[in-house]
Amino acid sequence: MPNRDLDQLAALIRREHAAVLANWREQVRALPSARHLDAPTLNDHVPQLIEEIAAALQARSDETIPAALSEASPPAHGLQRVADGYDIEEVVAEYNILRGCIHDLAQANGLTLQGKPFHILNRVLDGAIGLAVQTFASERALQVRSRREEYLSFVAHDLRTPLNAISLATRVLELALPERVANVAHAQMFRTLRRNVQHLDALVSKVIEENTGQLAELGIKLERRTFDLWPLVEGLIRDLDPVAHTASTRLVNQVPEDFAVYADAGLLRRIFQNVISNAITYTPRGEVVIGARKADGRFECWVSDNGEGIPPERLEKVFDKAEADPAGGGWGLGLAIVKNFVEAHDGAVSVESTEGLGSTFRFTLPPRPDTKSTNEHAA
């Protein structure tokens, strides 16, 4: 094809820009991740890429294409498609669909894509695919890493409560053992236990410190089932008793004995553990009450205390990640975990508090749906 025809093809692509884009958009709508996108989001950087193809044809040289593309649309397009929920095959497919649209346009107008124009078109689109896929894959890898780090941070945080309970229970046992019964071996055993608990606590603190600043939206796989709530709360109260005893805080289980919920038992236990532990921190020599009921077809659970309460200016921020009490107490990652896990159940969490009188943390969980499947995914 002579240079004049290269100019004709470039001019044709520019003239029929809107038609090429509409044809491309119609075909891309068949991709599962593209069906819900509005036209501007779906188009994204493709209009710019069409112009880049025309410019490359008009320049009659592909020597500068890689450098031009790396500074232009494909990397940004790859990042956008991560946000749009595409998989990597769909990213490649939409570029190949554009390739076909330009072939169809040329053929419909009596221009045959052979030789130099064929080579330039493929060089532009293949380079675009490579750059878009590279940025797409890199961003997805960063997201996976961030989710793993957040999950590790959540788990490390939740380990602190049982570690604290073990440490306090060890101290109680050590003090309760009469001197006439104790011996060198017992003393050595207690020292070893305390040392290892301190070591684990230091490791947990390091994990939290290194990962809390990199929190992202966490994908959580739920294993829901129907189970009685009273035994779960009662067992948790027993496990937290050493912590509560140290603060002279009374824990009261007011969950009805026949109350059943539909949830992920492991995550629900961690929700209660974080809220109750937080309540103990701010309710020295007070009372923490755990309750539940059925309300408007949903399960409503709450943890109330008659402790210090939360200042009004901080009330709206208690569930924020890394939001901490300036006095050095709670309201930090623990309540962010609570919010994350409740919302993973498609539930909602709230707090009511009066400074000096106490606080009530509530969360709701949806009822069991009309389905036999108990394995669900929540984002």
C-alpha positions in Angstrom: 0.0 0.0 0.0 1.6 3.3 -1.0 2.0 6.2 1.4 -1.1 7.9 0.0 -3.2 5.0 1.0 -1.7 5.0 4.5 -2.9 8.6 4.8 -6.3 7.6 3.5 -6.6 4.8 6.1 -5.5 7.3 8.9 -8.0 9.8 7.6 -10.8 7.2 7.4 -10.2 6.0 11.0 -10.4 9.6 12.2 -13.5 10.4 10.1 -15.3 7.2 11.3 -14.0 7.5 14.8 -17.4 7.5 16.4 -18.7 4.6 14.3 -15.6 2.5 15.1 -16.1 3.2 18.8 -19.8 2.4 18.7 -19.1 -0.9 16.8 -16.4 -1.8 19.4 -18.6 -0.9 22.3 -21.5 -3.1 21.0 -19.2 -6.1 20.7 -17.4 -5.5 24.0 -20.8 -5.5 25.8 -20.8 -9.3 25.4 -17.9 -9.5 27.9 -19.4 -10.3 31.4 -17.6 -7.5 33.2 -18.6 -4.9 30.6 -22.3 -5.4 30.7 -23.0 -3.1 33.7 -20.7 -0.3 32.7 -22.0 3.0 31.3 -20.7 4.3 28.0 -18.0 6.7 29.4 -16.6 4.1 31.7 -16.7 1.4 29.0 -15.0 3.7 26.5 -12.3 4.8 29.0 -9.1 5.3 27.0 -10.2 3.6 23.8 -11.0 6.8 21.9 -7.5 8.0 22.6 -6.1 4.7 21.4 -8.0 4.9 18.1 -6.4 8.3 17.5 -3.0 6.8 18.4 -3.5 4.1 15.7 -4.3 6.8 13.1 -1.3 8.8 14.1 1.0 5.8 13.8 -0.4 5.0 10.3 0.1 8.6 9.3 3.7 8.7 10.6 4.5 5.6 8.5 6.9 4.3 11.1 6.5 2.0 14.1 9.9 2.9 15.6 8.4 5.2 18.2 5.3 3.2 19.0 6.5 1.5 22.2 7.7 4.8 23.7 4.5 6.6 22.7 2.2 3.9 24.1 4.0 3.7 27.4 3.3 7.4 27.9 -0.3 7.2 26.5 -3.5 5.3 27.2 -2.8 1.5 27.7 -1.2 1.6 31.2 -4.0 3.8 32.5 -6.5 1.6 30.7 -5.2 -1.5 32.5 -5.6 0.2 35.9 -9.1 1.3 35.1 -10.1 -2.3 34.1 -8.9 -3.5 37.5 -11.4 -1.1 39.0 -14.1 -2.2 36.6 -13.7 -5.8 37.7 -12.3 -7.2 34.5 -10.3 -10.4 34.3 -7.1 -10.4 32.3 -8.7 -12.4 29.4 -11.3 -9.6 29.0 -8.7 -6.9 28.8 -7.0 -8.8 25.9 -10.3 -9.5 24.2 -11.4 -5.8 24.0 -8.2 -4.9 22.3 -8.6 -7.7 19.8 -12.2 -6.6 19.2 -10.9 -3.1 18.3 -8.4 -4.8 15.9 -11.4 -6.5 14.2 -13.4 -3.3 14.0 -10.6 -1.5 12.2 -10.2 -4.4 9.8 -13.9 -4.3 9.0 -13.8 -0.5 8.5 -10.9 -0.8 6.0 -12.5 -3.6 4.1 -15.9 -1.8 3.9 -14.1 1.1 2.3 -12.1 -0.8 -0.2 -8.8 -0.7 1.7 -6.9 -3.9 2.2 -4.8 -4.2 5.3 -1.6 -5.7 4.0 2.1 -5.0 4.4 3.1 -1.8 6.2 -0.4 -0.8 7.5 -1.0 -4.3 8.7 2.3 -4.4 10.5 1.8 -0.9 12.1 -1.8 -1.7 13.3 -0.7 -5.0 14.9 2.4 -3.3 16.5 0.2 -0.6 18.1 -2.4 -3.0 19.4 0.0 -5.7 20.5 2.1 -3.1 22.3 -1.1 -1.7 23.9 -2.2 -5.2 25.0 1.2 -5.8 26.6 1.3 -2.6 28.5 -2.4 -2.8 29.6 -1.9 -6.4 30.8 1.3 -5.6 32.6 -0.3 -2.7 34.6 -3.5 -4.8 35.1 -1.5 -7.8 36.5 0.7 -5.6 38.7 -2.2 -3.8 40.2 -4.0 -7.1 40.9 -0.9 -8.5 42.5 -0.7 -5.4 44.8 -4.3 -5.8 45.7 -3.8 -9.5 46.6 -0.8 -8.6 48.7 -2.6 -5.8 50.4 -5.5 -8.1 51.3 -3.2 -10.7 52.7 -1.5 -8.0 54.8 -4.8 -6.7 56.1 -5.9 -10.2 56.9 -2.7 -10.9 58.8 -3.1 -7.6 60.6 -6.7 -8.6 61.6 -5.6 -12.0 62.8 -2.7 -10.6 64.8 -4.9 -8.0 66.4 -7.4 -10.7 67.5 -4.6 -12.8 69.0 -3.9 -10.1 71.5 -7.0 -10.8 73.6 -6.4 -14.5 74.2 -2.7 -13.8 74.8 -3.6 -11.2 77.4 -6.0 -13.7 79.0 -3.3 -16.4 79.1 -0.9 -14.0 80.7 -3.4 -12.9 83.4 -4.5 -16.4 84.1 -0.9 -17.5 84.5 -0.4 -14.7 87.0 -3.5 -15.6 89.0 -2.3 -19.3 89.2 1.1 -18.2 90.2 -0.3 -16.1 93.1 -2.8 -18.7 94.1 -0.2 -21.5 94.4 0.8 -21.7 98.1 4.5 -21.2 98.8 4.7 -24.5 100.6 3.6 -26.3 97.4 5.6 -24.3 95.0 9.0 -25.4 94.1 11.9 -24.4 91.8 10.4 -26.3 88.9 7.1 -24.5 89.2 8.7 -21.1 89.3 10.8 -21.9 86.3 7.7 -23.1 84.4 5.8 -19.8 85.2 8.8 -17.7 84.1 9.0 -19.7 80.8 5.3 -19.2 80.2 5.4 -15.5 80.9 8.5 -15.1 78.7 6.9 -16.9 75.8 3.7 -14.9 76.1 5.7 -11.7 76.0 7.6 -12.9 73.0 4.3 -13.7 71.1 2.9 -10.4 72.1 5.9 -8.6 70.7 5.6 -10.5 67.4 1.9 -9.7 67.2 2.7 -6.0 67.8 5.3 -6.0 65.0 2.8 -7.6 62.6 0.2 -5.0 63.4 2.7 -2.2 63.1 4.0 -3.3 59.8 0.6 -4.0 58.2 -1.9 -1.6 59.6 -0.8 1.3 57.4 -1.5 -0.8 54.3 -5.1 -1.6 54.8 -7.4 -2.2 51.8 -10.8 -3.6 51.2 -10.7 -7.2 52.4 -12.3 -10.0 50.5 -13.8 -12.4 53.1 -15.1 -15.9 52.5 -18.0 -16.6 54.8 -19.0 -20.1 55.9 -22.5 -19.4 57.3 -24.6 -21.8 59.2 -27.4 -21.7 61.8 -26.2 -22.2 65.4 -27.2 -21.2 69.0 -25.7 -17.9 70.0 -25.9 -18.3 73.8 -23.1 -21.0 74.0 -20.8 -19.0 71.8 -21.2 -15.9 74.0 -20.9 -17.9 77.2 -17.7 -19.6 76.1 -16.2 -16.2 75.1 -17.1 -14.8 78.5 -15.2 -17.6 80.2 -12.2 -17.0 78.0 -12.2 -13.3 78.7 -12.8 -13.7 82.4 -9.2 -13.2 83.4 -9.1 -9.9 81.5 -12.5 -8.8 83.0 -11.4 -9.9 86.5 -8.3 -7.7 86.4 -10.5 -4.7 85.5 -13.1 -5.8 88.1 -15.6 -5.8 85.2 -18.7 -8.0 85.3 -19.7 -9.8 82.1 -23.4 -10.7 81.7 -24.8 -13.0 79.1 -28.4 -12.0 78.4 -28.7 -13.8 75.1 -31.8 -16.0 75.2 -30.7 -19.6 75.4 -32.9 -20.6 72.5 -31.7 -17.8 70.2 -30.2 -19.1 66.9 -28.4 -17.0 64.3 -27.3 -17.5 60.7 -23.7 -16.4 60.4 -20.1 -17.4 60.1 -19.5 -18.7 63.7 -15.7 -17.9 63.7 -16.2 -14.3 62.4 -19.1 -13.7 64.8 -17.0 -14.8 67.7 -14.3 -12.4 66.7 -16.9 -9.6 66.3 -18.1 -10.2 69.9 -14.5 -10.6 71.2 -13.4 -7.2 69.8 -16.5 -5.3 71.1 -16.5 -7.0 74.5 -12.7 -6.5 74.9 -13.1 -2.8 74.0 -16.0 -2.5 76.5 -13.9 -4.0 79.3 -11.1 -1.5 78.6 -13.5 1.4 79.2 -15.6 -0.1 82.0 -13.4 -0.7 85.0 -15.4 -1.8 88.0 -18.5 -1.8 85.8 -20.7 -4.1 83.9 -20.8 -5.3 80.3 -24.0 -6.9 79.0 -24.3 -8.9 75.9 -27.8 -9.4 74.3 -29.6 -10.3 71.2 -33.1 -10.4 69.7 -35.0 -10.7 66.4 -36.0 -7.3 65.0 -37.7 -6.7 61.6 -36.8 -10.2 60.4 -33.1 -9.6 61.2 -30.8 -10.7 64.0 -29.8 -7.8 66.3 -27.0 -8.2 68.7 -25.6 -5.6 71.2 -22.9 -5.1 73.8 -23.7 -2.4 76.4 -21.6 -1.1 79.2 -21.9 1.5 81.9 -18.3 2.8 81.5 -16.7 6.0 80.4 -18.6 6.5 77.2 -17.2 8.1 74.0 -16.8 11.9 73.5 -19.3 13.2 70.9 -16.6 14.5 68.6 -15.1 11.0 68.3 -18.4 9.0 68.0 -18.6 9.0 64.2 -14.9 7.9 63.9 -14.8 4.9 66.2 -15.1 2.4 63.3 -12.4 4.0 61.2 -9.3 2.0 60.5 -6.4 3.1 62.7 -8.6 5.5 64.6 -7.4 5.4 68.1 -8.3 6.9 71.5 -5.7 9.7 72.1 -5.5 8.5 75.7 -3.9 5.3 74.4 -6.9 3.0 74.8 -9.0 1.3 72.1 -11.3 2.4 69.3 -8.6 1.4 66.9 -8.2 -1.6 64.6 -10.5 -3.8 66.7 -13.7 -1.8 65.8 -12.6 -1.5 62.2 -12.5 -5.3 62.2 -15.9 -5.4 63.7 -17.3 -3.1 60.9 -15.5 -5.1 58.2 -16.8 -8.5 59.4 -20.4 -7.2 60.0 -20.6 -5.7 56.6 -19.2 -8.9 55.1 -22.4 -10.5 56.4 -24.4 -7.8 54.7 -25.1 -6.4 58.1 -24.8 -2.9 59.7 -23.1 -1.7 62.9 -23.8 1.3 65.0 -22.9 2.9 68.4 -24.8 4.9 70.9 -22.9 6.6 73.7 -23.2 9.2 76.5 -19.9 10.4 77.9 -19.7 9.3 81.6 -22.7 6.9 81.3 -21.6 4.2 78.9 -21.9 2.9 75.4 -24.0 0.4 73.4 -22.6 -1.2 70.2 -25.2 -2.8 68.0 -25.0 -4.8 64.9 -27.5 -6.5 62.7 -27.3 -9.7 60.6 -29.6 -10.7 57.8 -31.8 -13.9 58.2 -31.0 -17.1 56.4 -32.0 -16.7 52.7 -34.3 -19.1 50.9 -31.4 -21.2 49.6 -29.7 -24.5 50.5 -26.2 -23.0 50.0 -24.3 -21.9 53.1 -21.1 -20.9 51.4 -21.1 -17.3 50.4 -18.6 -14.7 49.4 -18.7 -11.1 50.5 -16.5 -8.2 49.5 
